[in-house]
Amino acid sequence: MPFLALIFFILSVTVLAASASAIDANSFNAYATKNSFDLCKCDSSEESIIIENTGIFPAAYTLTPNSNNKWISLTSDSFILGPGQKAQVNVLVNPECNIKPGKYEIYVDITSGGITKRITQLININLCDN
């Protein structure tokens, strides 16, 4: 009987560890330092996104900007964070000079452990004297 108890204990610990890993996979925060900003045509801007691993395990992150805006790029598109670590990724915004003034929405998808979170920012493109 003690052998069966040992087997049951080992299986229980294995299941609990696997469950903790699955729960921990979506343990991250992500936010933009600005939700909206103004920009003149033909100008560029660099805005920040912060990603924080709030879990208890290291995690890999992949960042993807929206593909329909070719004038958006990232300073980093993948990295690994340990528990409690934060990373700052800069979003480089460089709209074309022929863009019409108005409001434009950009986003960056952040994926870790099969979970995707979207950070959205609103850009107000103005016609300015350059």
N, C-alpha and C positions, 0 to 999 in steps of 0.2 A: 504493500500500500504506500510506503514512503516514496517509492519510485514513481508511482502515478501522481503523487502530489508534486514532486519535483518537475515532472513533465508539464503538468498543468500550470505551475508557476512560471516556467520558461515560456510557454505559449502565451500566457497572460502578459508578461513583460514585453514580448515581441509585438503583440497586438497593440498594446498601449504606446509603444515607441513609434509604430507605424501611424497610429492615429494622431499622435502629437506632431509628427512631420507633416501630415496632411493638413492639420489645423494651422500649423505655423506658416504654411506656404503663402497665405494671403495676409500675413502680418507685416504690412508696410504702409507707410503714409507717403503721400506725394502731393505737392502743392506748388503753385506758381507764386513768386514773390509779388507779382502784380497781376491782377485779373484783367486789367485793360490798360492801354496806353495810347498816346497820340504819336503820330509819325508823319513827317512831310514826305511827299513824293520824292523819289531819288535819294532819300536818306536811308540810313540803316540804324538798327537798334540791337542791343544785346540784353535779353531778359533772362532771369534765372528760374529754374525749377529745382526744388529740393526733394530728394527721395531719402526716406529713413527706414531702415530695417528695424521694425518693432518686435520681431520674432526672437526666438532663442537659438536659431540655427543660421549659419551663413546662407545667403541667397544670391542668385544671379538675376540681373535685371537687364531687359532689352527695351530700348526706347525707339519709337518710330513716329516721325512727324507725319502730318497729313500729306498725302502724296499729290493732291491737286494744287498745292502751293509750292512751286519749285523754288520760291525765294525764301524758304525756311530751311535752316540746317542746324545741326546740334554739334556741340563741342565733343560729345561722347555719346555713343549709342549702345554700349553694353559695358557692364562691370559687375563685380561681386562685392557685396557688403556683409560684414560680420554683424552679429547681434548688436544693436544699439548704434551702429555706424550710420552716418549721413553722407550723402554726396550732393554736390551742386553741379548741375548741367546747365550750360548756357544755351539759350535758343537765339540763334542769329537770324534776324529778320531784315531782309534787304529787298523790298518790293521793286518791281520794274518801274522805270520812269514813266511809262505810258499807262500806268494803272489809274483807274478812275478814282477820284476822291470818294470816300465813304467808309462804312464799317465792314471789317472783314474778321471772320472767326478763324483762328488757327488752333490746332490741338496737337498734343503729343500723347501717344499711347505708351504706357509703361506696363510691361509684362514681367511677372515673376511667378514661378510655380503654377502656371496655367491660369493665373488671375491677371486680368488687364484692367488698369485704371486709366481714365482719360483726363488730361489736364487741358482745359480750354481757356484761351485768352482772346479778348476782343481788341482789335487794332482799329483805331480811327485814323485813316489816311487823309491828310489835309493837303490842300493846294497852298504851298507856302512860297514866299520869295526866297529863292536860294542864291 
